[in-house]
Amino acid sequence: MLKAGFSRIDVTPPLGAELSGYFQIRYAKGVLDPIYLNTLALNDGKNTVILMALDFIGIRLPFIQKLKKRISERTSVPEDNVIIGALHQHTSCRLDSAQFTDLTDENYKDVLFRKMEDSAVMAIEDMSDAKVFTGEKETAEPIAFVRRYFSDQGEVLTNPRTSMYKIVKRCSEADNTVRLIRFAREDKNDIVLLNFSTHPDVIGGEKLSADWPGFARRFVEEDFDDVSCIFFTGLQGDSNHIDFFKPSNERIKFNDGYKHSEYMGRTVANAVKAIFAEPLKEHTGTDLFSQWEINYNLTNTEGIEKYDECKEWYEKYQTKTLGYTPKMGEISYAYRIIELRTAPVQLPVPLSVVGIGDIAFVGFGGEAFTDYGRNIRKLFPDKYLIFSVCTNGYEGYFPTEEAFKQGGYEANSSLYTPTLEKEILSSAKRMLDQF
């Protein structure tokens, strides 16, 4: 019989830690909510798998490899069986050796790494017999919207906030389905792996928080006092919480980011209540499968000859000496060109699969677009699939081939080439075919 265990550790960074996102340097000036590390451990009698969810914006591949190795050495769980995801909220840090954003407090970093090892040990020690159930339901009202729009000029715009743009159509449709796996244990709290797809980028500012996924976890545990909840962010590379087809004063329910984040967490938790009000599907096959692949895609080096120009421009942007407010496309273009200076010829594309019988957890090592989920579900209609971004890597946007053709901020800022989708789908199919 399958065994499941859970642990949660507070890993809130110290004030002054650098926050990631928005192409601007920010430092933590306070704490709205604790930053947690949640861990789920599974064992089928032969194999053990560890799934971690860290309230960080992302963890780049060099740190993922270091962490997987340390956790494996501490627990004897194979490195392929250690899955580490980040929420990707923009009110926390990232582990990165890149030029612009890095968690530089070495003392905190050492403690964080040790706590990640400890969390894996604690989750394994907490394991007890569990039955496995799945369920899903749409939110009562949509809270996720594809943020890429076609203008009346045929241009693709991301978050077209100003009235100078007339938008006519979304580039795709968001996924407003709440999905979960429930590990029902007789002698301990049940464990719910919760999943929803949109950017956790609602609060902003300079205070630490897990944004709406943190609220969703909290509310689920308040609604069901016998449940511990671990959250993985679904495919969100092209979505957020704003409906730009509505008038500016109606695009979000609350103009206060923290209140709107709370509302989104409550909406997700209400869907969980609706799921639990009906019989969940039980899965009797619980053999574990886990695999982690790193494939490679050619780096798009277009524009590298403009490195010096872009570096000078970006430094002025960072120091607010440009003399004007730049468009997002200008910022992302300059950032992309600067990254090319140290980029390898080929870029890593991490992909992870954990199988629990006919359930599959698929982790993308970047910010994958919503349509990846639809395309993989078509290939495997008989499997219950949950997708997670920024998992076992944080290597940038993963647009679809169609999105590369359309252009726009995400596609133009990605260092990958349009063959990326075919390579990801091929890798996913190969791994998912194995169980």
N, C-alpha and C positions, 0 to 999 in steps of 0.2 A: 504494500500500500504506500501511496505517496506520503511523504512527511513535509511539513512546511513550518518555517520559523521566521520571526520578525524581530527587528531591532530598530531603535531610533536614537540618534545622538545629536545633541545641539553642537553645531560647528560654526556658530556665528562669528564672522571675522571681526577683528578689532576696528575701532573707529580709525579713519585715515586710510583704510584699505581702498585700493582703486576699484571703482565700479566700471563695468564694461557696457558698451552699447552707445549709439548715437554719434559715433565719431568725435566725441568730445571727452576729454579727461575729466572725470568726476571722482571725488573721494567721499567715502562714507562719513556722514556727519551725525548719524543717529541710527536707531533701530526701531522700525515699525513693528516687525515680527521677527522671531528667531529664525535663523537659517539652520535647516536640519539636513541630516543624512539619514535616509530610510533604507533599510536592507531587507530583502526577502531571500531566504535560503530554502532550496528544494532538494529532496533526495528521494529516489525511486528504489532504493535498496542496492543500487549499483553505482549510480552517478549522483554527484552533488552539483547544483548550479546556484550561483549567487547573482542576484540582480540588485544593484544599488541605484538609488535616485538621489542625487545631490542638488541642493538648492543653489546652484551656480548657473551662470549663463552658458558655460561650456568648458570642456577640458580638451585641449589639443592632444594630438596623437602621442607625442613624446611622453607626456605625463600619464596618459592612459596606459601606455606600455610599462612605465615604471610602476604604476599602481597595481596593475594586474599581476606583475611579477611579485611584488611585495605581498599582496593578498594571497597569492598562490603558495608562496613559501611559508606563510604563517598558517594556512589552513589545509595545505595539501590538495586543494581543489585546482584542477588544471586551469591554466590561464585562459584557454578557449571558453571555459565555463564561468568566467567572471565577466559580468556585463555591468558597465558603469554608465549611467545616463545622467544628463544635466537638464534641469527644468527649462533653461534658457530665458528666465525672467531677467529684465534689464535693471533690476535693483539688487544686484549681487556681483560677485567677482567671477573671474575665469582663471583657469590655470593655463598659462600660455607663455611661450618663450619668444613670442613675436616682438616686433620693435616697439609697438605703441602701448600695448596693454599687458600688464603682467602683475600677478600677485607677488609682490616683492618682499613681504615680511617673512623672512626665512624661519623665524621662530614659530609663527603661526602655521606656516606650511608644514613644518615638521610635525606639529601637533595634529594637524588635519590628516596627514598621511597615516599617523599612528591610529587616529580615531577611525579611519576607514578600515584598517586592519581589525581593530577591536570590534567594529560593527559587524563585520563578517563572522568573527568568532562568536559573538553574542547571538546572531541570528541562527547559526548552526546549533548552538546549545539550546535554543528555544524550540527546535523542531519537534513536532508531534504529528500523529496521524491526521491526515486531512482528506476530505472529499473535495472534488473540484467541480465548480459550476460556472457557467457564463451567462451573461445577459447584456442587453443593450436597449437603448431607447433614445429617441430624439428629445432635445430640450424643449420645454413648453413653448418657448419663443426663441428665434435664432439669436445667438450671441457671437457667432463667428461669421465673418464675411471675407471673401477673397478681396484683397486690397489692390489688385491690379485691374485697371479699367482701360478700355479703348476710348480715346477721345473722338470727337467728330472729325478730327483731322487724320485719324488712323493711328495716332501715336499711342503707345502704352504708357500709362501713368500709374505710379504707385502712390497711394495716399494723396489724391489730388485735392488738397485743402483749400486752394484759392479759387475765387470765382472766375479767374481768367481761363479756366479750363471748362469745357463742356463735355461731360462723359456720356456715353451712349450705351455701353455694355460692359459687363464684367468679363474678364478673360477666362474665368472658370467659375465653379460654384464651390462654396465651402462645405465642410462636413460638420453637421451639428449633432452627430450621434455620440452619446456617452456609452462607452464600452467598459466592461469590467470582467475580471476573473475573481471568483470568491473561493477561497480555501477555507472550508468549514471544518473547524476542529472542535472536538467534544470537550476537552479539558482546558483549553485556552481560548483567548480571543480568536475569532475568525480573522483572516487577512484578506483585504480587498485590494487587488491591483486595479487602479482606476486610470482611465485614459480618455482624453478629449483633445481636439485638434484646433488650436488657434494660438497666435503669439501671446505669451505672457508678458505683455508690454503695455500695461494699463496705468500703473502708478507713476512711474518715472521719478524724478527728483534725486535726492542725495541721501536717502535713508534705506537701510536694508529691509528687504521683505521678500517673501516667496510669491507675491502677487496672487492672482486668483487661484492658481493651483493649491497654494497654502490654505486659502479659505475653503476650497473644496474638500481638502483632507480633513480640516478641522470640523467642518459641518457634518461630514459623513460620520465622524467619530462621535460627535455630539448627538446625532440622530439615532445612532446605534451604539450603545455603550459596550457592546461585546465585539466591536470591530476595530482593528488597526488598519490604517489605510496608507498605501504607498502609491504615489502618482507618477506617471510617465507622460510627458507631453507628446501628443500625436503630431501628425504631419502639418506643419504650420509655416513653411517657407514662403507661402504666398497669401497668408490670411492674417487678419487681426480682428479687433472688436468694433470697428467703425463701419457704418453703412453710409457711404458717401452719396448714395442716391437720395438720401433724406435731406431736408433743410439742415443747415449747420446747427441749429438749436435742438434738433431731434435726432442727431446721429448716434448719440449714446444716451443712456438712461440718466446717468449722473455726470455732471461736469467735474465733480471731484473724483480724481483717479482712484483714491483709496475706496470710496463708496462704490464706485462702479466695479472695482475689482471684487469687493465683497458681494455685490449683486451677482456677478458672474459665478463666483464660487457657490453661492446659494442656489443658482439656477442648475449648475451641474449636480449639486448634492440632491436637489429635488428630483432630478431624473433618476438618481440612484434609489431614492425612496420609491419611485414608481416602478423601477426594475424589481426591487425586493418585494413589492406588493403582489407580484405575480410569480408563478413557479419558474425557477431558473432551470436551464438545461444542465443536467449532470453529465459529466464526461468520465466514463469508467476506465478508458485507456489512459494511463498516466506515465508511460515510459518517457524518460527524459532524453532529449537530444540537444546538443549545443555546439555551435560552430561560429567561428569568427574569421572572416576573410578580409584581406586588404588587397583590392585590385587597384589598377592605376589608369589614369586618364591623362592624355597629353595636355600640357599647360598651354593656355591661350596667351601667347606673348605679344599680341597686337598692342602697339603703343609703347613698348618698352623704351624706345628712343626718346620718349618725352620724360624720362625719369627725373632729370635735374629740374625741369620746369615744374613738374607735379610736386616734387618734394618741397620746393620753395613755396609754392602756392599752399600746400597743406600746412606748412609751418605757420604761415600767416593766418590760415583758418583757425588753427589751434590757439593761436595767441590773440585772435579776434582783431587782427590788423588789416583785414582785406579791404575794408571800407564799404562793403555791401554784404547783403545776406545771400549766400549761394544756394542754388537748388541742390536737392539731394543727389541728383545725377552727377553734378560737378564733384561733390564730395566723394561719392563712391568711386568715381572714375579715377580721381587722383590717388585715393587709397589703394585701389587695385594696381595701378602702375607702380607705386612704391613697393607693394608686396612682390612684384615681379623681380625686383633686384635680387632677392634671395630665394626666389621660388625654384624648385627643382624642375628638370625637364618634364617629369611626369608627377602628377599629384595623386596622393593616396585617396582611395574611396573605400572607407571601412563599412562593412555590413555584417550584422550579427543576426543569428537565428537561434531562438530557444524553442524547442518543441516539447509540449506536454500532451502526449497522446496526439489528438487531432487539433490541438490548440497550438498556434504559432505566434511567438513574440518576435517581431522583426525590428531590429534597431539600425537606424541610418546614422552614419558618422558625420552628419551635416544637417543642414536645414532643408529637408526634402519638401517638394510641393505636394499639395493635396492629391493630385491625380495619380501619383505613384501608388497610393492605396487602392484607388479604383482599378488601376491596371493590374496590380498583383492579385486583387480579389477575383478578377475575371479568370485568372489562370488557376486559382485554387478555390473554387466555390464550395468544396466540401470541408475546408479547414476554417476554424474560427481564428481570425487574424487580428492582432493588435500591433500597431506601428508606433515607433518611438523615434524622435529626432535627437540629435546631439548625444548619441549613444555610442560608446566606444570610439569616440572621436568628435571633433568639432572643426570641420575642415571647410566651412563656407556653405554657400547656397548650392542646393542640388536641383536646379530647374529641370523641367522636362524638355524634350526635343522641341515641342511646339512652343514652349516659353522662350527658348533660345531664339527661335525664328521671330517671335513677337517683339523681343527686346524688352526694354524697361529696366528699372533699377536693379532688380535681383539678377537678371540674366547678364546685364552689362557689367556688374561688379563681380560676377563669378569668374574664377580663374580657369574653370573647366571648359571643355569644348562640347558641342551638341551631341556627340556620341555617348555622353554620360548616361542618358536614360537607358539605351540599349544594353550598356555594360552592366548597369545596376539590375535591370530586369533579368538578364541572363544569369547573373550571380545569385539573385534571389531564387530564381526557378531551380537552379542547380542544388542549392541548399535545401529548399523546401521539398524537393523531390525525394530526398533521402530518408524521410520518415513519414 
